[in-house]
Amino acid sequence: MPLLLIFVIGAIFGLGISVSGMANPAKVLNFFDIAGSWDPSLAFVMGGALAVTIPGYWWVFRRGRPVLEASFTLPGTRLIDRKLVLGSVTFGLGWGLAGFCPGAALPVLSTGNSDVAIFVLAMLAGVFVARWAIARQARLSASPPEQTPS
């Protein structure tokens, strides 16, 4: 996919995140505060995202190939494993505690807000630690078990 098109799509995504209020941590935290100052407006944002995504995926699966690439890149498994559950829990905890998710934090990073910078640095550290742990586990699984002398 041409780099300019990737930039334009990312800019539209960032603009949508910003306009929808998902880049405002106070709005996100109020969405999660059901017993307090609950703000249900983000449910409409998520519903709108589903209204676009569901027909989009339907269209993707009906096509033989994408418009600008040789093949589709879709998840290869539907397995719900420990890695998926831990990642989902980590994502949810981070979103609920900080009021940011990765898609919202990156556009807001351009504002120079130090809280956002700390969140993004912590997020990147988590990505690197997870990749290191996965690579380490793969190495340990691939190496033969040690033989003890008898």
Contact map, one row per residue, 1 for C-alpha under 8 A:
111011000000000000000000000000000000000000000000000000000000000000011000000000000000000000000000000000000000000000000000000000000000000000000000000000
111111000000000000000000000000000000000000000000000000000000000000000000000000000000000000000000000000000000000000000000000000000000000000000000000000
111111100000000000000000000000000000000000000000000000000000000000000000000000000000000000000000000000000000000000000000000000000000000000000000000000
011111110000000000000000000000000000000000000000000000000000000000000000000000000000000000000000000000000000000000000000000000000000000000000000000000
111111111000000000000000000000000000000000000000000000000000000000000000000000000000000000000000000000000000000000000000000000000000000000000000000000
111111111100000000000000000000000000000000000000000000000000000000000000000000000000000000000000000000000000000000000000000000000000000000000000000000
001111111110000000000000000000000000000000000000000000000000000000000000000000000000000000000000000000000000000000000000000000000000000000000000000000
000111111111000000000000000000000000000000000000000000000000000000000000000000000000000000000000000000000000000000000000000000000000000000000000000000
000011111111100000000000000000000000000000000000000000000000000000000000000000000000000000000000000000000000000000000000000000000000000000000000000000
000001111111110000000000000000000000000000000000000000000000000000000000000000000000000000000000000000000000000000000000000000000000000000000000000000
000000111111111000000000000000000000000000000000000000000000000000000000000000000000000000000000000000000000000000000000000000000000000000000000000000
000000011111111100000000000000000000000000000000000000000000000000000000000000000000000000000000000000000000000000000000000000000000000000000000000000
000000001111111110000000000000000000000000000000000000000000000000000000000000000000000000000000000000000000000000000000000000000000000000000000000000
000000000111111111000000000000000000000000000000000000000000000000000000000000000000000000000000000000110110000000000000000000000000000000000000000000
000000000011111111100000000000000000000000000000000000000000000000000000000000000000000000000000000000000010000000000000000000000000000000000000000000
000000000001111111110000000000000000000000000000000000000000000000000000000000000000000000000000000000000000000000000000000000000000000000000000000000
000000000000111111111110000000000000000000000000000000000000000000000000000000000000000000000000000000110000000000000000000000000000000000000000000000
000000000000011111111111000000000000000000000000000000000000000000000000000000000000000000000000000000010011000000000000000000000000000000000000000000
000000000000001111111100000000000000000000000000000000000000000000000000000000000000000000000000000000000000000000000000000000000000000000000000000000
000000000000000111111110000000000000000001001000000000000000000000000000000000000000000000000000000000000000000000000000000000000000000000000000000000
000000000000000011111111001100000000000001000000000000000000000000000000000000000000000000000000000000000000000000000000000000000000000000000000000000
000000000000000011111111101100000000000001000000000000000000000000000000000000000000000000000000000100010000000000000000000000000000000000000000000000
000000000000000011011111100100000000000000000000000000000000000000000000000000000000000000000000000100011011000000000000000000000000000000000000000000
000000000000000001001111111100000000000000000000000000000000000000000000000000000000000000000000001100000000000000000000000000000000000000000000000000
000000000000000000000111111110000000000000000000000000000000000000000000000000000000000000000000011100000000000000000000000000000000000000000000000000
000000000000000000000001111111000000000000000000000000000000000000000000000000000000000000000000001000000000000000000000000000000000000000000000000000
000000000000000000001101111111100000001000000000000000000000000000000000000000000000000000000000001000000000000000000000000000000000000000000000000000
000000000000000000001111111111110000000001000000000000000000000000000000000000000000000000000001001100000000000000000000000000000000000000000000000000
000000000000000000000000111111111000000000000000000000000000000000000000000000000000000000000001111000000000000000000000000000000000000000000000000000
000000000000000000000000011111111101111000000000000000000000000000000000000000000000000000000000000000000000000000000000000000000000000000000000000000
000000000000000000000000001111111100011111000000000000000000000000000000000000000000000000000000000000000000000000000000000000000000000000000000000000
000000000000000000000000000111111100011000000000000000000000000000000000000000000000000000000001000000000000000000000000000000000000000000000000000000
000000000000000000000000000011111111111000000000000000000000000000000000000000000000000000000000000000000000000000000000000000000000000000000000000000
000000000000000000000000000001111111110000000000000000000000000000000000000000000000000000000000000000000000000000000000000000000000000000000000000000
000000000000000000000000000000001111110000000000000000000000000000000000000000000000000000000000000000000000000000000000000000000000000000000000000000
000000000000000000000000000001001111110000000000000000000000000000000000000000000000000000000000000000000000000000000000000000000000000000000000000000
000000000000000000000000000001001111111000000000000000000000000000000000000000000000000000000000000000000000000000000000000000000000000000000000000000
000000000000000000000000000001111111111100000000000000000000000000000000000000000000000000000000000000000000000000000000000000000000000000000000000000
000000000000000000000000001001111000111111000000000000000000000000000000000000000000000000000000000000000000000000000000000000000000000000000000000000
000000000000000000000000000000100000011111110000000000000000000000000000000000000000000000000000000000000000000000000000000000000000000000000000000000
000000000000000000000000000000100000001111111000000000000000000000000000000000000000000000000000000000000000000000000000000000000000000000000000000000
000000000000000000011100000100100000001111111100000000000000000000000000000000000000000000000000000000000000000000000000000000000000000000000000000000
000000000000000000000000000000000000000111111110000000000000000000000000000000000000000000000000000000000000000000000000000000000000000000000000000000
000000000000000000000000000000000000000111111111000000000000000000000000000000000000000000000000000000000000000000000000000000000000000000000000000000
000000000000000000010000000000000000000011111111100000000000000000000000000000000000000000000000000000000000000000000000000000000000000000000000000000
000000000000000000000000000000000000000001111111110000000000000000000000000000000000000000000000000000000000000000000000000000000000000000000000000000
000000000000000000000000000000000000000000111111111000000000000000000000000000000000000000000000000000000000000000000000000000000000000000000000000000
000000000000000000000000000000000000000000011111111100000000000000000000000000000000000000000000000000000000000000000000000000000000000000000000000000
000000000000000000000000000000000000000000001111111110000000000000000000000000000000000000000000000000000000000000000000000000000000000000000000000000
000000000000000000000000000000000000000000000111111111000000000000000000000000000000000000000000000000000000000000000000000000000000000000000000000000
000000000000000000000000000000000000000000000011111111100000000000000000000000000000000000000000000000000000000000000000000000000000000000000000000000
000000000000000000000000000000000000000000000001111111110000000000000000000000000000000000000000000000000000000000000000000000000000000000000000000000
000000000000000000000000000000000000000000000000111111111000000000000000000000000000000000000000000000000000000000000000000000000000000000000000000000
000000000000000000000000000000000000000000000000011111111100000000000000000000000000000000000000000000000000000000000000000000000000000000000000000000
000000000000000000000000000000000000000000000000001111111110000000000000000000000000000000000000000000000000000000000000000000000000000000000000000000
000000000000000000000000000000000000000000000000000111111111000000000000000000000000000000000000000000000000000000000000000000000000000000000000000000
000000000000000000000000000000000000000000000000000011111111100000000000000000000000000000000000000000000000000000000000000000000000000000000000000000
000000000000000000000000000000000000000000000000000001111111110000000000000000000000000000000000000000000000000000000000000000000000000000000000000000
000000000000000000000000000000000000000000000000000000111111111000000000000000000000000000000000000000000000000000000000000000000000000000000000000000
000000000000000000000000000000000000000000000000000000011111111001000000000000000000000000000000000000000000000000000000000000000000000000000000000000
000000000000000000000000000000000000000000000000000000001111111100000000000000000000000000000000000000000000000000000000000000000000000000000000000000
000000000000000000000000000000000000000000000000000000000111111100000000000000000000000000000000000000000000000000000000000000000000000000000000000000
000000000000000000000000000000000000000000000000000000000011111111000000000000000000000000000000000000000000000000000000000000000000000000000000000000
000000000000000000000000000000000000000000000000000000000000111111000000000000000000000000000000000000000000000000000000000000000000000000000000000000
000000000000000000000000000000000000000000000000000000000000001111101111000000000000000000000000000000000000000000000000000000000000000000000000000000
000000000000000000000000000000000000000000000000000000000001001111111111000000000000000000000000000000000000000000000000000000000000000000000000000000
000000000000000000000000000000000000000000000000000000000000000011111000000000000000000000000000000000000000000000000000000000000000000000000000000000
100000000000000000000000000000000000000000000000000000000000000001111100000000000000000000000000000000000000000000000000000000000000000000000000000000
100000000000000000000000000000000000000000000000000000000000000011111111000000000000000000000000000000000000000000000000000000000000000000000000000000
000000000000000000000000000000000000000000000000000000000000000011011111000000000000000000000000000000000000000000000000000000000000000000000000000000
000000000000000000000000000000000000000000000000000000000000000011001111100000000000000000000000000000000000000000000000000000000000000000000000000000
000000000000000000000000000000000000000000000000000000000000000011001111110000000000000000000000000000000000000000000000000000000000000000000000000000
000000000000000000000000000000000000000000000000000000000000000000000011111000000000000000000000000000000000000000000000000000000000000000000000000000
000000000000000000000000000000000000000000000000000000000000000000000001111100000000000000000000000000000000000000000000000000000000000000000000000000
000000000000000000000000000000000000000000000000000000000000000000000000111111000000000000000000000000000000000000000000000000000000000000000000000000
000000000000000000000000000000000000000000000000000000000000000000000000011111000000000000000000000000000000000000000000000000000000000000000000000000
000000000000000000000000000000000000000000000000000000000000000000000000001111100000000000000000000000000000000000000000000000000000000000000000000000
000000000000000000000000000000000000000000000000000000000000000000000000001111110000000000000000000000000000000000000000000000000000000000000000000000
000000000000000000000000000000000000000000000000000000000000000000000000000011111000000000000000000000000000000000000000000000000000000000000000000000
000000000000000000000000000000000000000000000000000000000000000000000000000001111101100000000000000000000000000000000000000000000000000000000000000000
000000000000000000000000000000000000000000000000000000000000000000000000000000111111100000000000000000000000000000000000000000000000000000000000000000
000000000000000000000000000000000000000000000000000000000000000000000000000000011111110000000000000000000000000000000000000000000000000000000000000000
000000000000000000000000000000000000000000000000000000000000000000000000000000001111111000000000000000000000000000000000000000000000000000000000000000
000000000000000000000000000000000000000000000000000000000000000000000000000000011111111100000000000000000000000000000000000000000000000000000000000000
000000000000000000000000000000000000000000000000000000000000000000000000000000011111111110000000000000000000000000000000000000000000000000000000000000
000000000000000000000000000000000000000000000000000000000000000000000000000000000111111111000000000000000000000000000000000000000000000000000000000000
000000000000000000000000000000000000000000000000000000000000000000000000000000000011111111100000000000000000000000000000000000000000000000000000000000
000000000000000000000000000000000000000000000000000000000000000000000000000000000001111111110000000000000000000000000000000000000000000000000000000000
000000000000000000000000000000000000000000000000000000000000000000000000000000000000111111111000000000000000000000000000000000000000000000000000000000
000000000000000000000000000000000000000000000000000000000000000000000000000000000000011111111100000000000000000000000000000000000000000000000000000000
000000000000000000000000000000000000000000000000000000000000000000000000000000000000001111111110000010000000000000000000000000000000000000000000000000
000000000000000000000000000000000000000000000000000000000000000000000000000000000000000111111111000000000000000000000000000000000000000000000000000000
000000000000000000000000000000000000000000000000000000000000000000000000000000000000000011111111100000000000000000000000000000000000000000000000000000
000000000000000000000000000000000000000000000000000000000000000000000000000000000000000001111111111110000000000000000000000000000000000000000000000000
000000000000000000000000000000000000000000000000000000000000000000000000000000000000000000111111111110000000000000000000000000000000000000000000000000
000000000000000000000000000110010000000000000000000000000000000000000000000000000000000000011111111100000000000000000000000000000000000000000000000000
000000000000000000000000000010000000000000000000000000000000000000000000000000000000000000001111111000000000000000000000000000000000000000000000000000
000000000000000000000000100010000000000000000000000000000000000000000000000000000000000000000111111100000000000000000010000000000000000000000000000000
000000000000000000000001111110000000000000000000000000000000000000000000000000000000000000000111111110000000000000000000000000000000000000000000000000
000000000000000000000111100100000000000000000000000000000000000000000000000000000000000000000111011111011000000000000010000000000000000000000000000000
000000000000000000000000000000000000000000000000000000000000000000000000000000000000000000100110001111111000000000000000000000000000000000000000000000
000000000000000000000000000000000000000000000000000000000000000000000000000000000000000000000000000111111100000000000001001000000000000000000000000000
000000000000010010000000000000000000000000000000000000000000000000000000000000000000000000000000000011111110000000000000000000000000000000000000000000
000000000000010011000110000000000000000000000000000000000000000000000000000000000000000000000000000111111111000000000000000000000000000000000000000000
000000000000000000000010000000000000000000000000000000000000000000000000000000000000000000000000000111111111100000010011000000000000000000000000000000
000000000000010000000000000000000000000000000000000000000000000000000000000000000000000000000000000001111111110000000001000000000000000000000000000000
000000000000011001000010000000000000000000000000000000000000000000000000000000000000000000000000000000111111110000000000000000000000000000000000000000
000000000000000001000010000000000000000000000000000000000000000000000000000000000000000000000000000000011111111110010000000000000000000000000000000000
000000000000000000000000000000000000000000000000000000000000000000000000000000000000000000000000000000001111111110011001000000000000000000000000000000
000000000000000000000000000000000000000000000000000000000000000000000000000000000000000000000000000000000111111110000000000000000000000000000000000000
000000000000000000000000000000000000000000000000000000000000000000000000000000000000000000000000000000000001111110000000000000000000000000000000000000
000000000000000000000000000000000000000000000000000000000000000000000000000000000000000000000000000000000001111111011000000000000000000000000000000000
000000000000000000000000000000000000000000000000000000000000000000000000000000000000000000000000000000000001111111111000000000000000000000000000000000
000000000000000000000000000000000000000000000000000000000000000000000000000000000000000000000000000000000000000111111100000000000000000000000000000000
000000000000000000000000000000000000000000000000000000000000000000000000000000000000000000000000000000000000000011111110000000000000000000000000000000
000000000000000000000000000000000000000000000000000000000000000000000000000000000000000000000000000000001001100111111111000000000000000000000000000000
000000000000000000000000000000000000000000000000000000000000000000000000000000000000000000000000000000000000100111111111100000000000000000000000000000
000000000000000000000000000000000000000000000000000000000000000000000000000000000000000000000000000000000000000001111111110000000000000000000000000000
000000000000000000000000000000000000000000000000000000000000000000000000000000000000000000000000010100001000000000111111111000000000000000000000000000
000000000000000000000000000000000000000000000000000000000000000000000000000000000000000000000000000001001100100000011111111100000000000000000000000000
000000000000000000000000000000000000000000000000000000000000000000000000000000000000000000000000000000000000000000001111111110000000000000000000000000
000000000000000000000000000000000000000000000000000000000000000000000000000000000000000000000000000000000000000000000111111111000000000000000000000000
000000000000000000000000000000000000000000000000000000000000000000000000000000000000000000000000000001000000000000000011111111100000000000000000000000
000000000000000000000000000000000000000000000000000000000000000000000000000000000000000000000000000000000000000000000001111111110000000000000000000000
000000000000000000000000000000000000000000000000000000000000000000000000000000000000000000000000000000000000000000000000111111111000000000000000000000
000000000000000000000000000000000000000000000000000000000000000000000000000000000000000000000000000000000000000000000000011111111100000000000000000000
000000000000000000000000000000000000000000000000000000000000000000000000000000000000000000000000000000000000000000000000001111111110000000000000000000
000000000000000000000000000000000000000000000000000000000000000000000000000000000000000000000000000000000000000000000000000111111111000000000000000000
000000000000000000000000000000000000000000000000000000000000000000000000000000000000000000000000000000000000000000000000000011111111100000000000000000
000000000000000000000000000000000000000000000000000000000000000000000000000000000000000000000000000000000000000000000000000001111111110000000000000000
000000000000000000000000000000000000000000000000000000000000000000000000000000000000000000000000000000000000000000000000000000111111111000000000000000
000000000000000000000000000000000000000000000000000000000000000000000000000000000000000000000000000000000000000000000000000000011111111100000000000000
000000000000000000000000000000000000000000000000000000000000000000000000000000000000000000000000000000000000000000000000000000001111111110000000000000
000000000000000000000000000000000000000000000000000000000000000000000000000000000000000000000000000000000000000000000000000000000111111111000000000000
000000000000000000000000000000000000000000000000000000000000000000000000000000000000000000000000000000000000000000000000000000000011111111100000000000
000000000000000000000000000000000000000000000000000000000000000000000000000000000000000000000000000000000000000000000000000000000001111111110000000000
000000000000000000000000000000000000000000000000000000000000000000000000000000000000000000000000000000000000000000000000000000000000111111111000000000
000000000000000000000000000000000000000000000000000000000000000000000000000000000000000000000000000000000000000000000000000000000000011111111100000000
000000000000000000000000000000000000000000000000000000000000000000000000000000000000000000000000000000000000000000000000000000000000001111111110000000
000000000000000000000000000000000000000000000000000000000000000000000000000000000000000000000000000000000000000000000000000000000000000111111110000000
000000000000000000000000000000000000000000000000000000000000000000000000000000000000000000000000000000000000000000000000000000000000000011111111000000
000000000000000000000000000000000000000000000000000000000000000000000000000000000000000000000000000000000000000000000000000000000000000001111111000000
000000000000000000000000000000000000000000000000000000000000000000000000000000000000000000000000000000000000000000000000000000000000000000111111100000
000000000000000000000000000000000000000000000000000000000000000000000000000000000000000000000000000000000000000000000000000000000000000000001111110000
000000000000000000000000000000000000000000000000000000000000000000000000000000000000000000000000000000000000000000000000000000000000000000000011111000
000000000000000000000000000000000000000000000000000000000000000000000000000000000000000000000000000000000000000000000000000000000000000000000001111100
000000000000000000000000000000000000000000000000000000000000000000000000000000000000000000000000000000000000000000000000000000000000000000000000111110
000000000000000000000000000000000000000000000000000000000000000000000000000000000000000000000000000000000000000000000000000000000000000000000000011111
000000000000000000000000000000000000000000000000000000000000000000000000000000000000000000000000000000000000000000000000000000000000000000000000001111
000000000000000000000000000000000000000000000000000000000000000000000000000000000000000000000000000000000000000000000000000000000000000000000000000111
